[in-house]
């Protein structure tokens, strides 16, 4: 067993040289230690050289790998500016390149990779360049292989550890040996070891994120087929190169397909079949968590198949974060969507939408998908473009109950010959006309899958509901009775039905706010959460108060000590900065090296049974009355520590007979516990969604507006759309 026995060249160039089979595999077969630093990483890269790895492991060898996530310049800039927590950006990038297996052999090789990590035979670290305290991408490519006779081979060059680099790219590898060029090899050794030990002043090294490691470990089985490479892989990769290229080209065609490894439930298939029977029109009335999105995408796939491959699809969601969630699932169905909202990475989405329609009309493309918010969908520009579509169009509306409102109802045009509404709560409370309009437009319910039914059939986890009764104060009761008297005068009969006048609907909303904002709810809540006072927890709030946001969590949480995660700039502000610091500010570190201490501080505070407040909207919008969409990034902390979360929603409410008095009313809700039955990333998103939905619900109690916010969207041609 010696590296000296391998017939080596000084240089390898692909595609002239088969770098995998002529360089990597023969050397790894004779090695007991493999050290590698590369620019970018993907799980498929290790699969490409797994034959050599199995032999190295049989030699009781180990692998040390330094990689860099394939981050965009926007990701790097966001980290340096403190917009996002570093770990979450890294995790997101790495997870993107840990790909699902497509066949048995890929599955077994991922099992091998997971086993190596679990048995501590493979250790992976993350690298970034560091210059002037700013993070950058790490691009160095360096490798070292050692045998048991202290022979060393060093190599460098352009090749990354990716499938594309191994198979398709034009790559160069320069080779140096300890028996012919000892000095050069030693230089390479010192360079790698300095990186690995985080002693290189021009770089920063971090441990491989737990979320990414857990993702890889999820592929681990009880046993490893150590002969898998001899059986299939060595020749199969060559045989499949052409077919893989064809498959990649196929994916570019942008045609809907059920993802490999995904099987819809029977109730989902039945819903799609019923929708098909109803001429591809209907409503999926499904409880949250039962797979509305996948059922909807399954319906799109079925219609595309039945339409003989020519279809335009428009998907509409109420909020940007829901659009983004749809996009994640859409991509799994082999669809590359046009993403339409003000924060879309596709800043030219209007032009893309226009060109897609032109291509569709001309027959240049047979399919396109446009996914957007309600606000974008209802703009004059988008509506005019929709009018230009010639051919079959499917309209999919998520949270379809919103389209019962007057301003959205008018966008439901006859032009959409195929229609699909998704909602867990289609019926609009107090608005029979709006509900009926939805039923008339979309057609019958193709499925009714209630929360109770989903729990009974064990598709959702059973939960307990404990109502807490509170009583109105004398003033609240007086106002409630007065509004009830006024409401009684607004009841009319129309077409044999009892209805409220428009004035009556306004009064009914005011009366509902009296109940929703009942003063005694605060004391009842304090009593309800008393049993949880002996544990640490997180508090999330909407960021609308320049001063009160510093104090409200501390007051609500008294006598427990509350800490506040803040941007470092807030500590430097005159007046408020001092107060924030006194109240227990934990600044997000601007220096990437301080992040480990930051995370340790959070864990310490929670273990000491303190509370930590986070404003996930990030930037303050004074007196804003709605809840801005926020990402799940900040919810990693309660998920990681398995700690409960509460939310505080600040609202601005008028009271008195003429609403001439204004008060800040804060609602505290929770606890929300991470769902341990979900995978880590889904657990984080689920916790975020529950908190967000509760805050949105509470924000509906706002009935005054100090500051009016107007959204301005600017197109590429300079046109401004005000929403």
Secondary structure by P-SEA (a helix, b strand, c coil): ccccccccccccccccccccccccaaaaaaccbbbbbbccccaaaaaaaaaaaaaaaaacbbbbbbbbccccaaaaaaaaaccccaaaaaaaaaaaaccccccaaaaaaaaaaaaaaaaccbbbbbbbbbcccbbbbbbbbbbbbbccccbbbbbccccccccccccccbbbbbbbbccccaaaaaaaaaaaaaaaaccccccccccccaaaaaaaaccccccccccccccccaaaaaaaaaaaaaaaaaaacccccccccccccaaaaaaaaaaaaacccccccccccccaaaaaaaaaaaaaaaacccbbbbbbbccaaaaaaaaaaaaaaccccccccccccccaaaaaaaaaaaaaaaccccbbbbbbcccccccaaaaaaaaacccbbbbbbccccccccaaaaaaccccccbbbbbcccccccccaaaaaaaaaacccccccccaaaaaaaccbbbbbbbbbbbbbcaaaaaaaaaaaaaaaaaccccccbbbbcaaaaaaaaaaaaaaaaccaaaaaaaaaacccccccbbbbbbcccccccccaaaaaacccbbbbbbccccccccaaaaaaaaaccccccccccaaaaaaaaaaaaaaabbbbbbccccccccccccccccccccaaaaaaacbbbbbbbbbbbbbcccccbbbbbbbbbccccccccccaaaaaaaaaaaaaaaaaaaacccccccbbbbbbbbccccccccc
